[in-house]
Structures are given as C-alpha cells and as structure tokens.
Amino acid sequence: MAGKLMHAVQYNSYGGGAEGLKHVEVPIPAPSKDEVLIKVEAASINPFDCNIQAGVARPILPLKFPFIPVYDVAGEVVEVGSGIKNFKAGDKVVSMLFFYGISHTVPIASCSAFWCLYLGGGGLVEFCVAKGNRTVPRPPDVSAAEAAGLPIAALTAHMTLTQFAGVKLDGSGPEKNILVTAASGGVGHYAVQLAKLGNTHVTATCGARNIEFVKSLGADEVLDYKTPDGATLRSPSGRKYDAVVHCTTGIPWSTFEPNLSQNGKVIDLTPGVSTMMTFALKKLTCSKKQIVPLLVDAKVENLDYLVKLVKEGKLKTVINSKHPLSKAEDAWAKSIDGHATGKIIVEP
C-alpha cells in the first residue's frame, strides 16, 4: 500500500486560514518499526490546529512546509511496524499524532496552551502513521467520531481536573466547587462531564443559546457570560470556587479573585502575558490564591481511560458538525470562528 497516492489536505505557509488549505495527492506512508498505519475514519479539528497555522509556535517550533495538520484521529489499523506487538491489521484505534514532554514550557495561545511538543500532525489524510505508544484500542461501540474528539480536548480537561484541581473522578475526596468557563466548547464540554464524575458542584459559563445544553451535561449552575451576573462570574448559590477550568480569554484576574475560595486557583488553558505576570507575582508573594498556566503531559493510559468512559456511557463527545475531507476548509473556518458547540469532525 505504501507509495500509492491518497487524498490529503495541507498548507504551504503560515497564515491564510481556511483559504490557505490545499487539497493534494501524496504517497501513503509506510509505518516505521514503532508505528502503525491507520486508515483514518475521523479526525478532530481543535483551535490548537488553527493557531499553529497562524504561527503562534513559530519562534520555538517552526514548521516544515508543506505541512499536513491535525493531531486527533481514529480509524482502523491496516499495517503495523515490525516492533509493534499489541496491534494488528483490522484493529479499531484512536491515536494522538503529537509527541511532547514537559522539560520546559512553550506558551501557545490555544485550547491547550502550554505544550512542549514536536509538531507531528498529519491527520487530514486518508491514511496516517502513528506511534504505537500513542495509540489505544477503540471498542466497536465507540464510533470513530466520538473517539477522535478525545486526544487533545478531553485529555486537557482530564489533566486540568485531576492534577491541577485535585478532583478524584471516582467520587471520593472532599467536595469541590468548580467553575468551567466556555463550557460549551471542545475542552469545556468534557470538563463539565468529567468534573461531575467527582464530588463536585459545577458552575459553568456559556452563551445564552447553550445554557440548556450545558445543563444537560450536568452543570449545577449556568451563567450567560454576556449578562451582568455572568460577567462577574459569581455563583448564583454564593459558592466560592476551589478551582476554575478557564477555557476562554479576556477575563482579568481581578474578576476571578473575589470568587475564589481561600486556596482557590485558576487553571488558565490560554495564558497570555498578563497571566504569566500574575502567576509570577502570586508565587513571589506566596499568595494562597493563584493563577496557573496549564502544563500538559498527556499520558496514553489516560486516553485509554477516557475511551472506556465513553464506552460505559459516562462521557460523551458532543459533535458540532461533520465534514468530508473534500470540504475540510469548511471545518477549518468553523473552528476559526470560535463558536462551535462541542467538536468539529472531518471524515475522509
């Protein structure tokens, strides 16, 4: 199969948005020793993908062009490398096409902002190669589209809640009050659901049109962010937040601080200069209330855990829209618009 041509979508330079995407024919890659070749059944577009195209990581990790974007894929294994023992042709899988550690931090303004990664990508194709150790099985009753939404967005929500907010998803531990901003988006809609698996009271913000949707995810209180009450972020029940899963931008520390509990923290998924300055100041002054820029260290075992939650009906991927690979620019434009409810999926 390797060497035969397949349909792919790429861009040849930074910028350009949806109009910068080009439809091309490229050779099907051959898996190396530690890789699997996947027939892609679904890929998920994240704000992260569009921000990479815009050049936010260019000073640290410049792209090599032409570049095939997208990091979240699900599909069927068609070939395995010689070193792969846990997968075989015909297996259904979901995979992360990004590779990183956290030895140092790279600020990237995206849905998952602090990543130290090698910009692998390559998901907007008919066939892709993925590392075997970044791939997990997908049960037959979990669709490709449901699974493809998980790697970046759900893993970000999972890590934010478990490692930074201290929520135990088995329901044990003390009750925590959690605020999720932009709760109808890709990360936010997972964060609400995962938080409710723990012993939490969840307040969420979103636009007026999504209030009932966010309530259906399990949020205890929902604020329209455009109203005066929503702008202040005050809980209708008067609760102070132990942690904030902050999935949007433009909210100053002065708005968060009076709403936090004594040891409350804001985990900022899209940190900018003001966040970094406040983070440093709070550290220097030993403040109990803190804002924390997210450091993502996604583990494949956590992806496997999330897939199992979907299988068990405890977590769902809400799909905003599906687009054929031939119309990938429509999906890209919808992501750039920034008002998608749930996940945007491309299906070859």
C-alpha positions in Angstrom: 0.0 0.0 0.0 2.9 2.4 0.8 3.7 4.6 -2.1 0.2 4.6 -3.6 -1.4 8.0 -3.7 -4.1 9.3 -1.2 -6.0 12.5 -0.7 -4.5 14.9 1.8 -5.1 18.5 3.0 -2.0 20.7 3.7 -0.9 24.3 3.8 2.3 25.6 2.4 3.0 28.7 4.6 1.9 30.4 7.8 -1.4 32.2 7.8 -4.2 32.0 5.2 -6.9 30.5 7.4 -9.3 28.1 5.6 -8.3 29.6 2.2 -4.7 28.5 2.9 -5.6 24.8 2.9 -4.7 22.9 -0.3 -6.1 19.6 -1.5 -3.3 17.4 -2.8 -2.4 13.8 -3.7 0.5 12.4 -1.6 2.0 8.9 -1.2 0.6 6.7 1.5 3.3 6.5 4.2 4.9 3.2 5.4 5.0 2.6 9.1 8.4 2.5 10.8 9.3 -0.1 13.4 7.3 1.5 16.2 4.4 2.8 14.2 1.0 1.7 12.9 -0.6 2.7 9.6 -4.2 3.8 10.2 -7.0 4.2 7.7 -8.5 7.4 9.0 -12.2 7.2 9.7 -12.5 10.5 11.6 -10.2 13.4 12.6 -11.0 16.2 15.0 -10.0 19.8 14.5 -9.0 21.9 17.5 -8.3 25.6 17.9 -4.8 24.5 18.5 -4.5 23.4 14.9 -5.6 26.8 13.6 -3.3 28.6 15.9 -0.3 26.5 14.7 -1.2 27.6 11.2 -1.3 31.2 12.4 2.3 30.9 13.6 1.9 31.1 17.4 4.6 28.4 17.9 6.8 29.6 15.0 9.6 31.1 17.2 10.1 27.9 19.2 9.0 25.1 16.8 9.0 26.3 13.2 7.0 24.1 10.8 8.5 22.4 7.8 6.3 23.0 4.7 4.2 21.7 3.2 2.5 20.7 6.5 -0.4 18.3 6.9 -2.3 19.5 10.1 -4.5 17.8 12.8 -3.4 15.7 15.7 -6.5 13.7 16.7 -7.5 10.7 14.6 -9.5 7.5 14.9 -9.7 4.7 12.4 -8.6 1.1 11.5 -5.1 -0.3 11.6 -4.1 -1.6 8.1 -0.4 -2.3 8.7 2.0 -2.5 11.7 5.7 -1.9 12.1 8.0 -4.8 13.0 8.3 -3.7 16.6 4.5 -3.4 17.2 3.2 -6.3 19.2 -0.1 -5.0 20.7 -1.9 -4.1 17.5 -2.7 -5.9 14.2 -4.4 -5.2 11.0 -8.2 -4.7 11.5 -7.9 -3.3 15.0 -10.0 -0.1 15.6 -8.0 2.6 17.3 -7.7 6.2 18.4 -4.3 8.0 18.3 -2.5 11.2 19.2 -0.3 12.5 16.4 1.7 14.8 18.7 4.7 14.0 20.9 6.0 16.1 23.8 7.3 16.2 27.3 7.4 18.9 30.0 11.1 19.5 30.5 10.4 23.2 29.6 7.4 25.1 28.6 6.2 26.6 25.3 3.3 29.2 25.6 0.9 28.7 22.8 -2.4 30.5 22.7 -4.8 27.7 22.1 -7.3 25.4 23.8 -4.4 23.6 25.3 -1.9 26.3 25.8 1.3 25.1 27.3 2.7 22.3 25.2 6.3 21.1 24.7 5.9 19.1 21.6 7.3 18.0 18.3 4.7 19.1 15.8 3.9 15.8 14.2 0.4 16.3 12.8 -0.7 14.6 9.7 -4.4 13.8 10.4 -6.1 15.4 7.4 -5.5 12.4 5.2 -7.0 9.1 4.2 -4.1 7.2 5.8 -1.7 8.2 8.5 1.1 6.7 10.6 1.0 6.9 14.4 3.3 5.8 17.1 2.2 2.6 18.7 2.7 4.0 22.2 0.4 7.0 21.4 -2.4 4.7 20.2 -5.1 2.9 22.1 -7.8 0.4 21.2 -11.3 1.6 20.3 -14.2 -0.7 21.3 -16.7 -1.4 18.5 -19.5 0.5 20.3 -17.4 3.8 20.4 -17.6 5.5 17.0 -14.6 6.9 15.2 -16.1 10.4 15.5 -16.6 10.1 19.3 -13.1 8.8 19.8 -11.4 11.3 17.5 -12.6 14.2 19.8 -10.8 12.9 22.8 -7.0 13.3 22.5 -6.3 17.0 22.8 -9.6 18.3 24.3 -10.6 15.6 26.7 -7.1 14.9 27.8 -6.7 18.6 28.6 -9.9 18.6 30.6 -8.9 15.4 32.4 -5.5 16.7 33.4 -6.7 20.1 34.5 -9.3 18.5 36.8 -7.3 15.6 38.2 -3.7 17.0 38.5 -4.4 20.7 39.0 -7.8 21.0 40.6 -7.4 17.8 42.6 -10.7 16.2 41.6 -11.0 12.5 42.1 -13.1 11.1 39.3 -14.2 8.1 41.3 -16.3 10.4 43.5 -14.0 10.1 46.5 -12.4 13.0 48.2 -13.8 16.2 49.6 -16.4 18.2 47.7 -15.0 20.9 45.5 -16.7 23.8 43.8 -15.5 24.1 40.2 -16.1 26.8 37.6 -15.8 26.0 33.9 -15.7 28.9 31.5 -16.7 28.5 27.9 -18.3 25.3 29.0 -20.0 24.5 25.6 -16.7 24.3 23.7 -14.4 21.4 23.0 -12.5 21.3 26.3 -15.3 22.8 28.3 -18.0 20.3 27.5 -15.6 17.5 28.5 -14.6 19.3 31.7 -18.2 19.7 32.9 -18.9 16.0 32.4 -15.6 14.8 34.0 -16.0 17.1 36.9 -19.4 15.7 37.7 -17.9 12.2 38.0 -16.2 13.6 41.0 -17.6 15.0 44.2 -18.1 18.5 42.7 -20.6 21.3 42.4 -20.1 22.8 38.9 -20.8 26.3 37.8 -20.4 27.0 34.1 -20.4 29.9 31.7 -21.5 29.9 28.1 -23.6 31.9 25.6 -27.4 32.1 26.1 -28.1 29.7 23.3 -26.1 26.9 25.0 -27.5 27.2 28.6 -29.8 24.2 28.3 -27.1 22.2 26.6 -24.6 22.8 29.3 -27.2 22.0 32.0 -27.7 18.7 30.1 -24.0 17.9 30.6 -24.6 18.0 34.3 -23.7 21.6 35.3 -25.4 22.6 38.6 -25.4 26.3 37.7 -25.0 28.0 34.3 -24.3 31.7 33.7 -24.8 33.6 30.5 -21.4 35.2 30.1 -22.9 38.3 28.4 -25.2 39.2 31.4 -24.0 41.4 34.3 -24.1 38.3 36.6 -22.2 36.2 34.1 -19.6 38.9 33.7 -18.8 38.9 37.4 -18.6 35.0 37.5 -20.4 34.9 40.8 -22.0 31.6 41.7 -25.8 32.0 41.9 -25.7 29.9 45.1 -22.9 32.1 46.6 -20.2 29.5 46.5 -16.6 30.3 46.2 -14.6 28.3 43.6 -11.9 25.9 44.7 -10.7 25.7 41.0 -11.5 27.3 37.7 -11.1 25.5 34.4 -10.5 28.6 32.4 -11.2 27.8 28.7 -11.5 31.2 27.2 -9.7 34.6 27.2 -10.3 38.2 28.2 -11.2 37.8 31.8 -8.9 39.6 34.2 -7.5 38.3 37.5 -9.5 41.0 39.3 -12.7 39.3 38.2 -11.6 35.8 39.4 -10.0 36.7 42.7 -13.1 37.7 44.8 -14.9 34.5 43.6 -12.1 32.1 44.7 -12.0 30.1 48.0 -9.1 30.7 50.4 -6.9 28.4 48.4 -8.6 28.7 45.1 -6.8 28.6 41.8 -7.5 29.4 38.2 -6.0 26.9 35.7 -5.6 29.0 32.5 -5.7 27.0 29.3 -4.9 30.0 27.1 -2.3 32.0 29.1 -1.1 35.3 27.8 1.3 37.9 29.1 -1.0 39.1 31.8 -1.5 35.5 33.1 2.3 34.9 33.3 2.8 38.2 35.1 0.1 37.4 37.6 1.4 33.8 38.0 4.8 35.1 38.9 3.5 37.8 41.2 1.4 35.3 43.2 4.3 33.0 43.5 6.6 35.8 44.7 4.1 36.9 47.3 3.2 33.4 48.4 -0.4 34.1 47.7 -2.8 31.3 48.6 -5.0 32.2 45.6 -3.2 31.5 42.3 -3.5 31.5 38.6 -1.7 28.6 37.0 -0.7 28.3 33.3 -1.5 24.8 32.1 1.3 22.3 31.6 0.1 19.4 29.6 1.7 16.0 30.0 -0.8 13.7 28.3 -0.4 10.0 29.0 -1.7 7.3 26.7 -3.2 5.4 29.7 -5.4 8.4 30.4 -6.6 8.4 26.7 -7.5 4.7 27.2 -9.4 5.6 30.4 -11.4 8.3 28.5 -12.3 5.8 25.7 -13.6 3.4 28.3 -15.7 6.2 29.9 -17.3 6.8 26.5 -17.9 3.1 26.1 -19.6 3.0 29.6 -21.8 6.0 28.8 -20.1 8.1 31.4 -18.6 10.6 29.0 -19.9 11.7 25.6 -18.3 13.6 22.7 -20.8 16.2 21.5 -20.3 16.6 17.8 -20.9 20.1 16.4 -20.6 19.1 12.8 -19.1 16.6 10.4 -17.4 17.5 7.2 -16.0 15.3 4.4 -12.2 15.6 3.8 -13.0 17.2 0.4 -14.6 20.1 2.4 -12.0 20.3 5.2 -11.8 24.1 4.7 -15.4 24.4 5.9 -14.5 22.6 9.2 -11.4 24.8 9.5 -13.4 28.0 9.1 -15.9 26.9 11.7 -13.0 26.2 14.1 -11.5 29.7 13.5 -14.9 31.2 14.1 -14.7 30.0 17.7 -18.4 29.4 18.4 -18.6 25.7 17.9 -20.6 23.7 20.4 -18.6 20.5 21.0 -16.3 19.0 18.5 -15.7 19.6 14.7 -15.1 16.3 12.9 -13.6 15.6 9.4 -14.4 12.2 7.8 -12.3 11.1 4.8 
